[in-house]
Amino acid sequence: MAQTPARFGHWLRRLLGRNRTIIPVIRLQGVIAADQRQGRLNIANVAPLLKRAFAIKSAPAIAIIVNSPGGSPVQSRLISKRIRDLADEHGKPVLVFVEDAAASGGYFIAVAGDEIFADPSSIVGSIGVIMAGFGFVEALGRLGIERRVHTAGRNKSTLDPFLPEKSEDVDRIKTFELDIHQVFIDHVKARRGTRLKGADDTLFTGEWWTATRGLDLGLIDAIGDLHAVLRDRYGTDIELRPIAPKRGLINFPRFGFSAQSLVGDVSAGIEDRALWARFGL
């Protein structure tokens, strides 16, 4: 029996995937920092991905995978705000899926979602602020090294690892951290609202939990993974469309290296490893 034009058109659309529901998927993985090293998350490299995802008009929702131990509070907020601005502008829900961790700044980004899903063993929370460093004052003395520092402004040498720590510096740093912490708390409360089920002195101490416990506390909405949740919600005939950074057609090799760049890369790698290691990852 000959196919009618309508049936043929339907068959052709199915063959080309035109009948499928397209869900853009953005993967946000890595430490959150302003510098442009590979593997870092910041507004400069995330914003273009978000723009491309939300530009797919037929998509009923945007899926974002978060896997981050945290990092810069500023970059975390900028990314989270851009997600919400675009979601409100386009009227599309954002579904966030946590992999290993959405901790600290990673959780700051995750709460931009309308719903948060996670694996039972995912790490969520760590709603706090930390500043850490080292002190080398005694080491200099043992080596017979004298360091000379001259500043204009009596607080310019705050956190200098080669000078003795001063109580007034510690007090000032604590105030600084409390200000940033309050921004974090306000953001989580604004986004999660009445879904939060824990007291402030439980939720906002900087502690982190498995997603199973995070569900009890209202930090996430459900246990689930990307494929199962999206198929259950939008049917089996869906196309998950990864939104990845664009790459040039030709990647020219680099000859030689800068010692400063090499030291910077090693230092950044150690810093990244330390952030992940806090969560046993």
Beta strands, then each sheet from edge to edge (+ up, - down):
strand 1: 21-29
strand 2: 31-32
strand 3: 40-41
strand 4: 62-68
strand 5: 94-103
strand 6: 115-118
strand 7: 123-125
strand 8: 208-210
strand 9: 222-223
strand 10: 238-242
sheet 1: 8+ 7- 5- 4- 1- 10-
sheet 2: 2+ 3+
sheet 3: 8+ 7- 5- 6- 9-
end
